[in-house]
Amino acid sequence: MGLVLLFYPFPGFQADPTFVKTMGAVVTAFGIIRLILFIRQVKIKRLLEEME
């Protein structure tokens, strides 16, 4: 969703394009951070399961 907002393929909207692109960047950054945290959590869980 963040990438869609970042590239702003709907120029017919009445919204400010700068605001939409900024929100797209924020949503994309948040998604990337969540993905990194999820992958890290899975690795830690696998490591703990292997240690048992």
C-alpha atoms as a printed R data frame, in Angstrom:
   type eleno elety resid chain resno      x       y       z
1  ATOM     1    CA   MET     A     1  0.000   0.000   0.000
2  ATOM     2    CA   GLY     A     2  2.866   2.330   0.794
3  ATOM     3    CA   LEU     A     3  4.414   1.835  -2.636
4  ATOM     4    CA   VAL     A     4  1.103   2.646  -4.307
5  ATOM     5    CA   LEU     A     5  0.923   5.896  -2.380
6  ATOM     6    CA   LEU     A     6  4.592   6.620  -3.009
7  ATOM     7    CA   PHE     A     7  4.285   6.343  -6.780
8  ATOM     8    CA   TYR     A     8  0.891   8.137  -6.718
9  ATOM     9    CA   PRO     A     9 -0.691   6.552  -9.836
10 ATOM    10    CA   PHE     A    10 -3.973   8.448  -9.336
11 ATOM    11    CA   PRO     A    11 -3.313  12.083 -10.271
12 ATOM    12    CA   GLY     A    12 -7.064  12.730 -10.455
13 ATOM    13    CA   PHE     A    13 -7.385  12.714  -6.649
14 ATOM    14    CA   GLN     A    14 -7.986  16.031  -4.972
15 ATOM    15    CA   ALA     A    15 -5.262  15.324  -2.386
16 ATOM    16    CA   ASP     A    16 -1.938  17.153  -2.236
17 ATOM    17    CA   PRO     A    17  0.587  14.997  -4.163
18 ATOM    18    CA   THR     A    18  3.421  15.876  -1.779
19 ATOM    19    CA   PHE     A    19  1.390  14.723   1.226
20 ATOM    20    CA   VAL     A    20  0.403  11.481  -0.506
21 ATOM    21    CA   LYS     A    21  4.010  10.709  -1.460
22 ATOM    22    CA   THR     A    22  5.200  11.500   2.064
23 ATOM    23    CA   MET     A    23  2.592   9.205   3.569
24 ATOM    24    CA   GLY     A    24  3.582   6.532   1.043
25 ATOM    25    CA   ALA     A    25  7.199   6.781   2.163
26 ATOM    26    CA   VAL     A    26  6.197   6.581   5.827
27 ATOM    27    CA   VAL     A    27  3.954   3.548   5.272
28 ATOM    28    CA   THR     A    28  6.650   1.837   3.173
29 ATOM    29    CA   ALA     A    29  9.313   2.476   5.829
30 ATOM    30    CA   PHE     A    30  7.007   1.147   8.548
31 ATOM    31    CA   GLY     A    31  6.326  -1.977   6.462
32 ATOM    32    CA   ILE     A    32 10.034  -2.599   5.912
33 ATOM    33    CA   ILE     A    33 10.740  -2.203   9.627
34 ATOM    34    CA   ARG     A    34  7.921  -4.623  10.508
35 ATOM    35    CA   LEU     A    35  9.234  -7.145   7.970
36 ATOM    36    CA   ILE     A    36 12.762  -6.956   9.395
37 ATOM    37    CA   LEU     A    37 11.467  -7.379  12.952
38 ATOM    38    CA   PHE     A    38  9.324 -10.346  11.905
39 ATOM    39    CA   ILE     A    39 12.239 -12.098  10.177
40 ATOM    40    CA   ARG     A    40 14.447 -11.476  13.218
41 ATOM    41    CA   GLN     A    41 11.792 -12.864  15.550
42 ATOM    42    CA   VAL     A    42 11.442 -16.026  13.438
43 ATOM    43    CA   LYS     A    43 15.218 -16.549  13.466
44 ATOM    44    CA   ILE     A    44 15.351 -16.166  17.244
45 ATOM    45    CA   LYS     A    45 12.458 -18.594  17.673
46 ATOM    46    CA   ARG     A    46 14.149 -21.188  15.432
47 ATOM    47    CA   LEU     A    47 17.423 -20.775  17.324
48 ATOM    48    CA   LEU     A    48 15.690 -21.299  20.669
49 ATOM    49    CA   GLU     A    49 13.888 -24.381  19.344
50 ATOM    50    CA   GLU     A    50 17.180 -25.856  18.105
51 ATOM    51    CA   MET     A    51 18.801 -25.289  21.497
52 ATOM    52    CA   GLU     A    52 16.145 -27.344  23.300
